[in-house]
């Protein structure tokens, strides 16, 4: 099948980037449906070409003679906003259409000036867009098409109130598209509430991991994770490695450990300002930095060409996040490796991921890192407690007053 068979007009076909030769499954299924004007709820694995699946028919519907915002793409993060904007501009520029990005972390005055010259397509994060709408800097009165990209994140309570307010500024007679790799049943009702008789499209089993990703899980002591990560990095000649941790502080701390071990590394998280985030990500993409340690800021939508390896230094507590994390590798049909360092304290998180993905995900021991930690005892179906020996050790430590008391006692004859 070719893009010419998907009801795209000759103008759009002539503007396609050279790498777009054969449509992916989600592009094949979604493009004709969107062109027909139907609302769409689309589920597709990360790296499957979702941006062009909604972007090509969206750009075909934009009137270049009308210098008002006709299409809006809402995304949860600045990094994803930048990536989607860059992808759409590859086609839009050839069509004489202007795509503008609106997000936090960038000068509002500069963005206001850019919008002053007009734009037909807007890619935005909810907070900054709502601020501009409230101040009447932006108008959605001419909006024809609304896209919620990474929709499950936008439907969560952290974003959903702002998204609802934004939708209230848009015409009721619009076309709405929701795209995501995962969509829990608890959020689907909210999704359907902003759509009109949507057509549901699934290019794969929901919440699945692509077959091109090889998963390896190693059971290690919690305290051994940094050294285990360093050992893996030194034993393998990976050019690029994206490492996920659960907390911002942990990203900085782990980066310092790797740097001391002589590994080219940088940390990226939400506390970094926008220019630093862009510079750090650019260095990683250009191979100036070998290892990038990040929080789930980069788990959604970020594309790095041929990224070979993703490592979970911590398992995410939210199982769908695992699907998004490992989906940073094996994109566009390429092969990739996803490694997870798992400790006994993450047993419940691992169980949730297994249930969500339907994969066995067996753990193995990592050479040189024997597991000495003991699993927490099961008190009830929802509660665990640490082994009694650990509690006694903690009480003994708390009772010690001097550094000398932490030194081991000399055995007789020593």
C-alpha positions, -999 to +999 in steps of 0.1 A: +000+000+000+011+035-008+002+070+007-015+077-027-041+051-018-051+068+014-071+096-001-043+122+004-044+148-024-015+153-048-003+185-031+002+167+002+017+137-015+043+159-032+053+174+002+059+141+020+093+137+036+116+113+018+115+088+047+078+083+043+075+056+017+051+030+030+023+038+055+024+022+089-006+003+102-019+033+122-014+056+092-032+032+069-062+029+093-065+065+105-058+087+075-088+079+053-111+080+084-098+115+094-102+128+058-138+117+059-143+141+088-150+115+116-139+118+152-113+092+159-100+075+190-068+058+179-046+034+198-012+026+185+022+015+199+048+041+205+071+046+175+043+036+150+040+069+132+011+085+151+022+121+143+019+117+106-012+096+110-031+126+123-008+153+108-011+145+071-049+146+069-050+175+093-027+196+071-047+186+040-078+201+057-061+235+064-069+265+042-037+283+034-056+314+025-072+317+059-046+331+084-063+319+116-058+289+138-077+260+122-060+230+138-048+226+174-026+197+187-025+195+225+005+176+240+016+171+277+052+182+275+074+209+260+097+183+244+068+165+227+055+199+215+089+206+199+091+172+183+055+173+169+061+209+156+093+199+138+076+168+122+046+188+110+068+216+096+085+192+072+052+190+053+035+223+063+064+245+050+061+230+015+023+237+016+027+273+026+012+267+060+026+280+093+029+257+123+035+276+156+045+261+190+032+275+223+045+261+256+059+271+289+096+277+296+098+301+266+094+339+266+056+346+265+064+379+248+083+362+221+055+337+215+030+365+215+050+383+188+052+351+167+015+345+169+009+381+159+020+373+123-006+346+121-006+308+121-029+280+108-017+252+130-009+255+167+010+228+188+006+236+225+009+225+261-023+231+281-010+256+307+005+283+283-024+279+258-050+284+285-032+315+297-031+330+262-068+321+257-078+337+290-059+369+280-074+368+245-040+366+228-051+334+210-086+327+195-099+293+186-131+306+169-120+292+135-108+259+149-119+229+127-098+201+141-085+193+176-059+166+184-051+153+218-017+136+214-007+112+243-043+115+252-042+093+283-018+118+300-040+147+290-070+130+305-054+126+339-064+150+366-032+170+364-041+182+329-078+174+324-093+205+340-072+228+318-080+207+287-117+210+294-114+248+297-095+249+265-121+229+247-147+253+260-131+280+238-134+258+207-164+255+184-187+226+192-188+217+154-152+206+152-135+173+145-117+157+175-089+131+174-074+113+204-042+094+199-023+074+225-004+041+230-023+034+262-058+043+274-070+029+307-107+021+309-111+046+338-101+075+313-121+063+283-154+077+295-138+112+297-124+108+262-157+099+247-173+129+265-154+153+242-161+135+210-190+128+186-197+092+176-159+085+173-145+057+153-122+035+174-090+025+156-066+000+172-034-007+152-023-033+178-034-048+211-039-021+236-010-015+261+012-038+242+050-036+236+062-040+200+078-073+190+110-056+179+118-048+216+139-074+234+133-071+271+158-082+298+151-079+335+178-083+361+170-089+398+195-069+419+198-055+454+183-020+456+216-006+468+235-022+439+215-006+411+240+023+404+270-001+402+250-026+382+241+001+357+278+012+355+288-024+349+263-028+321+274+004+304+311-006+306+305-041+294+286-031+263+295-008+235+262+010+232+265+044+216+233+058+231+215+048+263+184+064+277+180+057+315+148+062+334+145+069+371+115+078+392+126+111+408+144+143+397+169+141+426+177+105+417+185+116+381+211+141+393+226+117+419+229+089+394+244+112+368+271+121+393+279+085+400+283+077+363+304+108+357+328+097+384+330+063+367+342+080+335+309+077+316+297+105+293+263+114+310+238+141+315+205+144+335+173+158+322+141+166+342+114+191+349+135+213+372+159+222+343+150+254+324+139+251+288+171+261+272+191+236+293+166+209+284+169+216+247+207+217+248+209+185+268+186+166+245+204+179+214+237+167+227+223+133+234+207+131+199+240+141+183+259+115+203+279+142+222+265+126+253+264+088+255+240+083+285+209+105+293+193+100+326+157+113+328+124+111+346+092+102+328+095+137+311+109+118+281+088+087+282+062+101+259+065+109+222+102+117+221+119+103+191+157+096+189+168+081+156+178+044+161+180+046+199+194+011+207+189+008+244+165+019+271+173+011+308+148+013+337+169+020+367+136+021+386+104+005+375+075+029+372+047+024+397+022+033+369+022+003+345+013+021+313+044+043+318+065+012+313+050+008+278+058+045+270+094+042+284+105+012+265+088+025+234+116+051+230+136+022+214+126+000+184+108+028+167+096+027+130+102-011+128+138-011+141+151-034+167+158-023+203+167-035+238+149-026+270+167-035+303+151-032+337+170-034+370+144-048+395+147-051+432+124-071+456+107-039+466+093-034+431+076-068+430+041-052+429+051-028+401+065-057+381+033-077+386+012-048+373+034-044+342+031-081+335-007-080+338-010-049+316+013-061+288+005-098+290+042-106+289+060-130+312+090-107+319+111-132+338+140-119+359+175-132+358+205-125+380+232-102+367+267-116+367+288-102+396+257-089+415+243-117+437+210-109+453+213-108+491+182-087+499+152-107+511+117-102+497+093-083+520+069-106+539+033-106+528+011-094+557-021-092+536-031-089+500-022-052+500+004-048+527+040-060+530+065-058+559+103-060+560+120-090+574+123-090+612+161-090+609+161-058+590+140-041+617+163-052+644+193-039+625+176-005+621+169-004+659+205-012+667+217+015+643+195+041+658+207+033+693+244+039+684+257+072+695+293+072+682+309+064+649+331+039+667+300+018+675+294+012+638+328-005+634+328-044+635+339-060+668+373-077+667+371-115+669+393-132+695+427-142+681+427-113+655 
